[in-house]
Amino acid sequence: MIHQVAIKSLPQEWLWCETWCDDESKKKAKTIDLCNNPQTKEPKLKAAARIVPEWVDYDSEIRALIEQIGKEKKSRLFQKGLKHDEL
């Protein structure tokens, strides 16, 4: 099958990776690969916050939304008289 399908490479801007790409090329990146860097062993979420500054804001917003949904769900169950401590 490999001999029948041509394999094409995308330009670097389509998959920027800190391990292989320089900081200057990051400005033009269309996607950023947040894979683990084998050289630093840095935790993925810590690296994401460092590489993509707005990550912290996105993460906070999502955590707040998850918390809000959990509280609303708990409130609805409590109002129905179906209080479940594990929720």
Backbone as numpy.savetxt, mean C-alpha at the origin, in Angstrom:
# Nx Ny Nz CAx CAy CAz Cx Cy Cz
5.64 -22.34 -25.68 4.82 -21.15 -25.68 5.68 -19.88 -25.68
6.78 -19.89 -24.96 7.62 -18.69 -24.87 8.17 -18.28 -26.23
8.34 -19.22 -27.11 8.87 -18.90 -28.44 7.79 -18.31 -29.34
6.53 -18.41 -28.93 5.42 -17.92 -29.74 4.95 -16.53 -29.31
5.23 -16.16 -28.08 4.76 -14.88 -27.55 5.96 -13.97 -27.31
5.95 -12.85 -27.96 7.05 -11.89 -27.77 6.93 -11.24 -26.39
8.04 -11.13 -25.70 8.07 -10.50 -24.39 8.64 -9.10 -24.54
7.90 -8.13 -24.10 8.32 -6.73 -24.20 8.58 -6.18 -22.81
9.53 -5.31 -22.69 9.82 -4.65 -21.42 9.16 -3.28 -21.41
8.63 -2.92 -20.26 8.07 -1.59 -20.09 9.19 -0.62 -19.72
9.02 0.65 -20.05 10.00 1.65 -19.61 10.05 1.70 -18.07
11.17 2.12 -17.55 11.39 2.18 -16.10 10.30 2.97 -15.37
9.75 4.00 -15.99 8.74 4.84 -15.33 7.49 4.05 -14.95
7.26 2.90 -15.58 6.07 2.12 -15.29 6.23 1.23 -14.06
7.42 1.04 -13.58 7.62 0.27 -12.35 8.90 0.74 -11.68
8.78 1.79 -10.90 9.93 2.35 -10.20 10.16 1.53 -8.94
11.40 1.18 -8.69 11.77 0.40 -7.52 13.00 1.05 -6.89
12.93 1.29 -5.61 14.02 1.98 -4.92 15.35 1.23 -5.03
15.28 -0.08 -5.05 16.50 -0.89 -5.11 17.26 -0.69 -6.41
16.52 -0.55 -7.53 17.15 -0.53 -8.84 17.13 0.83 -9.52
16.31 1.76 -9.04 16.14 3.05 -9.73 16.66 4.20 -8.87
17.03 5.29 -9.52 17.53 6.45 -8.77 16.38 7.38 -8.39
16.66 8.28 -7.45 15.63 9.20 -6.94 15.13 10.15 -8.01
15.98 10.52 -8.94 15.58 11.44 -10.01 14.48 10.82 -10.88
14.60 9.54 -11.17 13.60 8.88 -12.02 12.27 8.68 -11.30
12.28 8.75 -9.97 11.04 8.59 -9.19 10.03 9.69 -9.52
10.51 10.87 -9.88 9.62 11.99 -10.21 8.73 11.68 -11.40
9.21 10.81 -12.29 8.46 10.47 -13.50 7.72 9.14 -13.37
7.83 8.50 -12.21 7.26 7.16 -12.04 5.73 7.17 -12.11
5.20 6.20 -12.84 3.75 6.02 -12.93 3.27 5.03 -11.87
4.11 4.07 -11.51 3.83 3.15 -10.41 5.11 2.99 -9.59
4.93 2.77 -8.30 6.07 2.58 -7.40 5.94 1.22 -6.74
6.95 0.41 -6.89 6.98 -0.93 -6.31 7.47 -0.79 -4.86
6.64 -1.18 -3.91 7.00 -1.07 -2.50 7.49 -2.40 -1.95
8.20 -3.15 -2.78 8.71 -4.44 -2.35 9.80 -4.26 -1.29
10.08 -5.33 -0.59 11.14 -5.29 0.42 12.49 -5.10 -0.25
13.30 -4.25 0.35 14.65 -4.04 -0.15 15.57 -5.02 0.58
16.15 -5.99 -0.13 16.99 -6.99 0.54 18.24 -6.40 1.18
18.62 -5.21 0.77 19.83 -4.59 1.33 19.58 -3.97 2.70
18.38 -3.49 2.96 18.12 -2.77 4.21 17.30 -3.55 5.22
16.51 -4.52 4.78 15.62 -5.30 5.66 14.61 -4.40 6.39
14.35 -3.22 5.83 13.41 -2.27 6.43 11.98 -2.80 6.31
11.18 -2.69 7.37 9.78 -3.13 7.28 9.04 -2.40 6.14
8.15 -3.11 5.48 7.49 -2.59 4.28 6.69 -1.31 4.55
5.94 -1.25 5.64 5.14 -0.05 5.92 6.01 1.16 6.25
7.10 0.92 6.93 8.04 2.01 7.24 8.66 2.54 5.95
9.02 1.62 5.05 9.59 2.03 3.77 8.56 2.78 2.94
7.32 2.32 2.95 6.26 2.98 2.18 6.09 4.43 2.64
6.10 4.65 3.95 5.95 6.01 4.49 7.13 6.89 4.09
8.31 6.31 3.99 9.49 7.08 3.61 9.52 7.36 2.10
9.18 6.36 1.30 9.25 6.49 -0.16 8.11 7.34 -0.71
6.92 7.16 -0.15 5.72 7.87 -0.63 5.20 8.72 0.53
5.58 9.99 0.63 5.22 10.82 1.78 3.73 10.85 2.10
2.87 10.85 1.08 1.43 10.91 1.35 0.88 9.59 1.89
1.71 8.56 1.95 1.29 7.26 2.48 0.77 7.40 3.91
1.43 8.21 4.71 1.03 8.39 6.12 -0.39 8.93 6.19
-0.72 9.92 5.35 -2.07 10.48 5.33 -3.09 9.44 4.87
-2.76 8.70 3.82 -3.68 7.67 3.32 -3.91 6.61 4.39
-2.84 6.17 5.03 -2.93 5.14 6.05 -3.79 5.60 7.22
-3.60 6.84 7.66 -4.39 7.39 8.77 -5.86 7.47 8.40
-6.14 7.92 7.18 -7.52 8.04 6.72 -8.21 6.67 6.67
-7.51 5.68 6.17 -8.09 4.33 6.08 -8.30 3.75 7.47
-7.34 3.94 8.37 -7.49 3.43 9.74 -8.69 4.08 10.44
-8.87 5.39 10.23 -10.01 6.09 10.83 -11.33 5.57 10.26
-11.36 5.32 8.97 -12.56 4.79 8.33 -12.90 3.40 8.86
-11.90 2.54 8.99 -12.11 1.20 9.54 -12.65 1.29 10.96
-12.09 2.18 11.76 -12.55 2.36 13.14 -13.99 2.86 13.17
-14.31 3.83 12.31 -15.67 4.37 12.24 -16.68 3.29 11.85
-16.35 2.50 10.86 -17.24 1.43 10.42 -17.44 0.41 11.54
-16.38 0.09 12.25 -16.47 -0.84 13.37 -17.39 -0.31 14.47
-17.26 0.98 14.79 -18.11 1.59 15.81 -19.57 1.60 15.38
-19.82 1.94 14.10 -21.19 1.96 13.59 -21.81 0.56 13.62
-21.03 -0.43 13.26 -21.52 -1.80 13.27 -21.85 -2.23 14.70
-20.96 -1.91 15.62 -21.17 -2.25 17.03 -22.41 -1.55 17.57
-22.59 -0.27 17.19 -23.75 0.50 17.64 -25.04 -0.11 17.11
-25.06 -0.50 15.83 -26.27 -1.10 15.25 -26.61 -2.41 15.94
-25.61 -3.22 16.23 -25.86 -4.49 16.92 -26.38 -4.24 18.33
-25.81 -3.24 19.00 -26.25 -2.92 20.35 -27.70 -2.44 20.35
-28.05 -1.60 19.38 -29.42 -1.09 19.27 -30.42 -2.20 18.99
-30.01 -3.23 18.29 -30.89 -4.36 18.00 -30.95 -5.34 19.16
-30.18 -5.08 20.20 -30.16 -5.98 21.34 -29.32 -7.22 21.08
-28.43 -7.14 20.14 -27.58 -8.27 19.79 -26.13 -7.96 20.13
-25.90 -7.45 21.31 -24.55 -7.06 21.70 -23.63 -8.28 21.70
-22.53 -8.17 20.94 -21.52 -9.22 20.88 -20.19 -8.61 21.32
-19.65 -9.11 22.38 -18.39 -8.57 22.90 -17.22 -8.79 21.95
-17.28 -9.86 21.15 -16.14 -10.14 20.29 -16.06 -9.21 19.10
-17.10 -8.45 18.80 -17.07 -7.52 17.68 -16.57 -6.23 18.16
